[in-house]
């Protein structure tokens, strides 16, 4: 079973070269009294998060159906500190901002990159650095190191993600150079996209460093990283414009978590210390 991708999520920490630590929840309880709970959240006694579940180690379902992951721990701790219960709604990534705008949730916590175009329609509280990577079959038979090496090949990706946009931009360069384009094969979830690589439907799978590290460590006889990480960017909590009370409460809760070390512990639990903003 070592060739499968069903091992516990905590193993991802080893690929990034970091030791795991237990999540410290007690500190969050002490902070909740100091943060003013937004009236709308207090009335509902909950904060609803939108997430594209299925992107381990950020968010995924265990075999018993329980929802786990770094971002799940993060969102649950934020909720605790502002004095409400967390609720999670599973939304496909390409529809996650419309879901927030339609008030299906109060915030997005789903590896959402903070981009200028997105800031035109929503606000952000950045909480993590990230990078793009590509995963290939072990041995890298097509010798892929950069996006340009995918000319004439197939790349899977979760629909609406940054790697898909980068591949589309690369296709413009390839076209101008008279080279074959990348065939981009979008899937609803990261799990579907990596599965396409596993069964040979595509030549590479594009995603973020935290997700690729997870899959490569869980199946080292199947997958490896291609080339170096690229396109450094920050991921953030997505918030509706015009909800200053919710933004202020979440921002204060996150600041408290950073100050008392709780956030570092959450990152460490999932092997993601190197993605800390500090």
C-alpha positions in Angstrom: 0.0 0.0 0.0 3.0 2.3 0.1 2.3 3.2 -3.6 -1.1 4.5 -2.9 -2.2 8.0 -1.9 -4.2 7.0 1.2 -1.7 7.4 4.0 -2.3 9.8 6.9 -1.9 13.5 6.0 0.7 14.1 8.7 3.3 12.4 6.6 3.5 15.5 4.4 5.6 17.2 7.0 8.6 14.9 6.2 8.8 16.0 2.6 9.1 19.6 3.7 11.7 18.6 6.3 9.8 19.6 9.4 8.9 18.1 12.7 5.2 18.0 13.6 3.8 19.6 16.7 0.4 19.3 18.4 -2.2 22.0 17.8 -2.5 24.4 20.8 -6.2 25.1 21.2 -6.2 26.4 24.8 -4.7 29.7 23.8 -7.7 30.4 21.5 -10.1 30.1 24.3 -8.4 32.7 26.3 -8.5 35.2 23.3 -12.2 34.9 22.4 -13.4 37.2 25.2 -11.3 40.1 23.8 -12.8 40.0 20.3 -16.1 41.6 19.6 -18.3 39.0 17.9 -19.9 40.6 14.8 -23.7 40.9 15.3 -24.6 38.8 12.2 -22.4 35.9 13.4 -23.6 36.3 17.0 -27.2 36.0 15.9 -26.5 32.8 14.0 -24.0 31.6 16.6 -21.8 30.4 13.7 -19.5 31.5 11.0 -19.9 29.7 7.6 -16.8 29.0 5.5 -16.7 28.2 1.8 -14.0 25.7 0.9 -13.2 23.5 -2.1 -12.7 20.4 0.0 -10.4 17.8 -1.5 -7.1 19.6 -1.5 -5.0 17.8 1.1 -3.3 18.7 3.4 -5.4 21.9 3.4 -8.9 20.3 3.5 -10.1 16.8 2.9 -12.4 14.1 4.1 -11.0 11.2 6.0 -12.4 7.7 5.4 -14.8 8.1 8.3 -16.3 11.2 6.7 -14.7 13.7 9.1 -13.4 17.0 7.7 -9.7 17.7 8.4 -6.7 19.7 7.2 -4.6 22.7 8.0 -7.2 25.2 6.8 -9.9 23.4 8.7 -7.9 23.7 12.0 -7.2 27.3 11.1 -10.8 28.2 10.4 -12.1 26.3 13.5 -9.6 28.2 15.7 -10.6 31.5 14.3 -14.3 30.7 15.0 -13.5 29.7 18.6 -11.7 33.0 19.1 -14.5 35.2 17.9 -17.0 33.2 20.0 -19.0 31.2 17.4 -19.2 27.7 16.0 -17.6 26.9 12.6 -19.6 25.5 9.7 -18.0 24.4 6.4 -19.7 24.3 3.0 -18.0 22.4 0.2 -18.0 24.5 -3.0 -16.2 23.8 -6.3 -13.2 26.2 -6.6 -14.3 27.9 -9.7 -17.6 28.9 -8.0 -16.2 29.8 -4.6 -16.1 33.6 -5.0 -19.6 33.8 -6.4 -20.8 31.7 -3.5 -19.3 34.2 -1.1 -20.9 37.1 -3.0 -24.3 35.4 -2.9 -23.9 35.1 0.9 -23.8 31.3 1.0 -20.9 31.7 3.4 -19.3 34.4 5.5 -15.7 33.8 4.4 -13.5 31.7 2.1 -10.7 29.6 3.5 -9.5 27.5 0.6 -6.0 28.2 -0.6 -7.4 31.3 -2.3 -4.6 33.4 -3.9 -4.6 37.1 -3.2 -4.5 38.6 -6.7 -5.2 42.2 -7.8 -8.2 41.1 -10.0 -9.7 39.2 -7.0 -9.2 42.3 -4.8 -11.5 44.2 -7.1 -14.4 42.1 -6.0 -13.5 40.8 -2.5 -11.2 41.6 0.4 -8.3 39.5 1.8 -6.6 38.6 5.0 -3.4 36.9 4.0 -2.3 33.9 6.1 0.1 31.8 4.1 2.8 31.9 1.4 2.5 29.5 -1.5 4.1 28.5 -4.8 3.1 26.6 -7.9 4.6 23.2 -8.7 4.2 20.3 -11.2 3.9 16.6 -10.3 5.0 14.0 -12.8 5.4 10.2 -12.8 8.4 9.0 -10.9 11.5 9.2 -13.1 10.0 12.2 -15.0 9.9 10.3 -18.3 8.9 13.4 -20.4 11.8 15.5 -18.8 9.5 18.2 -17.6 11.0 21.1 -15.6 9.1 24.2 -16.6 5.7 25.0 -18.1 7.3 25.4 -21.6 8.4 21.8 -21.4 4.7 20.8 -21.5 4.4 21.9 -25.2 2.4 19.2 -26.9 1.7 17.4 -23.6 -1.3 17.2 -21.2 -1.6 19.0 -17.9 -4.3 18.3 -15.3 -5.4 21.0 -12.8 -8.3 21.8 -10.6 -10.6 24.1 -12.5 -10.2 27.8 -11.8 -6.8 27.6 -10.1 -3.8 29.7 -10.7 -1.8 26.9 -12.4 -4.6 26.7 -15.0 -4.2 30.4 -15.7 -0.5 30.2 -15.9 -0.7 27.3 -18.4 -3.1 29.3 -20.5 -0.7 32.3 -20.5 2.1 29.9 -21.5 0.1 28.7 -24.4 0.1 32.2 -25.8 3.9 32.2 -25.7 4.0 28.8 -27.3 1.6 29.9 -30.1 3.8 33.0 -30.8 6.8 30.7 -31.0 5.0 28.3 -33.4 5.1 25.5 -30.9 2.2 23.0 -30.0 0.1 24.2 -27.0 -0.3 22.6 -23.7 -3.5 20.5 -23.5 -5.0 21.7 -20.2 -7.4 19.2 -18.7 -9.4 20.8 -15.8 -11.1 18.7 -13.1 -13.5 19.7 -10.3 -11.1 18.8 -7.5 -7.4 18.3 -6.8 -8.1 14.7 -6.0 -9.5 14.2 -9.5 -6.6 16.0 -11.1 -3.9 13.9 -9.4 -5.9 10.7 -10.2 -5.7 11.6 -13.9 -1.9 11.6 -13.6 -1.9 8.4 -11.7 -3.9 6.5 -14.4 -1.9 8.0 -17.2 -4.5 10.4 -18.7 -2.1 13.3 -18.5 1.7 13.9 -18.5 1.8 16.2 -15.4 -0.4 17.6 -12.7 -0.2 21.3 -11.7 -1.0 22.5 -8.2 0.5 24.3 -5.1 3.6 23.3 -3.2 1.6 22.2 -0.1 -0.7 19.9 -2.1 2.1 18.5 -4.3 4.3 17.8 -1.3 1.5 15.8 0.3 0.9 13.6 -2.7 4.6 13.0 -3.5 5.3 11.9 0.0 2.3 9.7 0.2 3.2 7.9 -3.1 7.0 8.3 -3.6 7.1 5.3 -6.0 4.4 6.9 -8.2 5.1 10.7 -8.2 7.9 13.3 -8.0 8.1 17.0 -8.3 9.2 18.4 -11.7 11.6 21.3 -11.7 11.6 24.0 -9.0 8.6 25.7 -7.4 7.6 29.0 -9.1 5.1 31.9 -8.9 5.4 32.9 -5.2 2.2 34.3 -3.9 0.1 34.7 -0.8 -3.1 32.9 0.1 -5.7 34.6 2.1 -9.2 34.5 3.7 -11.7 35.8 1.2 -14.2 38.3 2.5 -17.1 40.2 1.1 -16.6 43.9 0.6 -18.9 45.8 3.0 -18.5 43.4 5.9 -16.0 45.3 8.1 -17.1 43.8 11.4 -16.4 40.2 10.2 -13.1 41.3 8.6 -12.0 43.1 11.8 -12.9 40.2 14.0 -11.1 37.6 11.9 -8.1 39.9 11.5 -7.8 40.3 15.2 -8.2 36.6 15.9 -5.5 35.8 13.3 -3.2 38.4 14.8 -3.6 36.9 18.3 -2.9 33.4 16.9 0.3 34.6 15.3 1.3 36.4 18.5 0.8 33.4 20.8 2.3 30.8 18.5 -0.9 28.9 17.8 -0.8 29.5 14.0 2.8 28.2 13.8 1.7 25.1 15.6 -1.2 24.5 13.2 1.2 24.9 10.2 3.6 22.5 11.9 1.0 19.9 12.5 0.5 19.6 8.7 4.2 20.0 7.8 3.7 23.5 6.4 6.0 25.7 8.6 7.9 27.0 5.6 4.8 28.7 4.3 4.4 31.0 7.3 4.2 34.6 6.5 7.0 35.4 8.9 
